[in-house]
Amino acid sequence: MTSHVKRIASLRSKRVPDFRLVFCCGFGYNFHTRGGLKNPMNTISISRRKFAHLLAAGAAAAVARPAISFARQPEHATGTAGIVRLSANENPYGPSLKAHQAMQNSFDVCCRYPDEANNVLIQGLAKLNGVSPDQIVLGDGSSEILKLGAETFTGPTQGKLIAADPTFEAILEYAKANGADVVKVPLTSSFAHDLPKMSAAAKNGLIYICNPNNPTASITPKNDLREFIANTPRETMIIVDEAYFHYADSPDYETMIPLVKDHPNLIVARTFSKIYGMAGLRCGYCVAQPETIKRMHPFQMWDSVNIMALAAATASLDDVDQVPNGQRLNSEAKTFVTGELDKMGYKTIRSQANFIMFDCKRPVVPLIQALKQRNVHVGRLFPALPNYMRVTIGKKSEMEAFLSAFRQVAA
Ligand SMILES: Cc1ncc(COP(=O)(O)O)c(C=O)c1O
C-alpha cells in the first residue's frame, strides 16, 4: 500500500462513524462523502430533498438567464472541425436533452461537493438493475472501476490478471503498474473469450472479460459465460466489462448482473460513455456484492465523479428515448457501412457494439495513416490482429466520408 493510500485509509477509518450518522440512511456506500470529516456544527449537510430543491432553483435561474440552446446538437461532436473521428467508440449523437437540461440546472450547485448527487444516482442505478444501493460503486468513467479492480485484486500478493488478446487494454496497464503479472489468452476462432484457457491460467487474482469485446465487437456466448462464472473458484475475481451492453442484440448475449447475487467474486462494469453519449463527462459504475465493494473502496479517490456528470447521468436514466434511439441510429449506420464493405469484398466480424472490425487483407497500419492524412481517424493497431481495422460507427454522413476515403487508400 502506498503511503498516500495508507493516509487516505486512516482518514477514512476516522470518519466512518460520522458518515453513517449524517448520510447513510437509505443510501448505498458513499465512503467518499465529506460529511464525516466536518465538525457537525459546520457541516453543510444537504438532504436529497434539498439537493432536488437546489436543482429546481437552478432551473428557475436558468429561465431568467440568457438561454443556452440545448435543442441543437453540435455540428460535429468532436470539437475538431473537419476531422471525422471514428477512433474512440464515442456516441456521435451526444447526451440526452434531459441530461443537457440537468447540467444547466446544476450550475448553481457546482460549489458543493457531490455527495447527494452521488447518492441520487446510486439509488437510480440500484432500481434500474434490481440490486441494493450498497451493491454499486460509481467511477470517474468505468475506467476508474477497472483501475480499482486491478488495484484491489491483482499484484505481487493478490495474483495475476488474465485477459483476452486482443481486448480493451486499460486494465492490463493498471495491473502492470500494480506489480501484477499479466497473462494474455488469444480469442477463439469465433472471436469469443477462450474461457477454458483463461480458467486454466488463473489462480486467485482477476480475470477480465470484455463482453462485447473491444476491439473485435464480438461476444462471448451467455451460456458459456454463466458456466464459467459458476465454476470459477471464489478466490479468483472476475470483472465482466459491459461497456457496450446496450448495443448487443444477439440472442446469445446477456448481462451478467443477475448472477452477482450468487457470486461474491463477480463484478460487472458499465459506463455512461457509450449509449448515453457522456464520454467527455466521465461516469461509470459497477455492480457487485457489498463485501466485494467494501474491499474496493479503500482504493477509490474521494468524490471522483463530478456533479455535472452525476446530474447528467441521473437525468439520462429518466429519458426513455435515449437508449432505443441510440440503438436504432447505430444499427442503421452499421448496416449501411458493413453492407458497403461487403460489396467491396471486406469481411466484418459480426458486430454487437457501436464499432466494427474488419479484415482489410493487408497490414492495417499504412491504411490507418493514409486515412488520417485524409482527416479520417480510425482505431489504432491491435497487434494480435495486424490486418484488421476497427472503425467506430458514427453518423451516416461520417460513414460515407470513411468509405470514400477508404476506397481511395485501399485502391
Ligand atoms: C470495453 C471498454 N471498457 C471501458 C472503457 C472505458 O470507458 P469509460 O472510462 O469512458 O467509461 C472503454 C472505452 O472505450 C471500453 O471500450
The ligand as a Gaussian input file, in Angstrom:
#p B3LYP/6-31G(d) Opt

LIG

0 1
 C      -14.582000      -2.113000     -23.143000
 C      -14.366000      -0.768000     -22.538000
 N      -14.410000      -0.644000     -21.214000
 C      -14.233000       0.535000     -20.618000
 C      -13.992000       1.673000     -21.373000
 C      -13.758000       2.952000     -20.650000
 O      -14.875000       3.730000     -20.719000
 P      -15.130000       4.948000     -19.745000
 O      -13.963000       5.106000     -18.825000
 O      -15.299000       6.125000     -20.635000
 O      -16.374000       4.575000     -19.015000
 C      -13.950000       1.600000     -22.760000
 C      -13.713000       2.790000     -23.562000
 O      -13.729000       2.822000     -24.750000
 C      -14.142000       0.331000     -23.365000
 O      -14.083000       0.174000     -24.678000

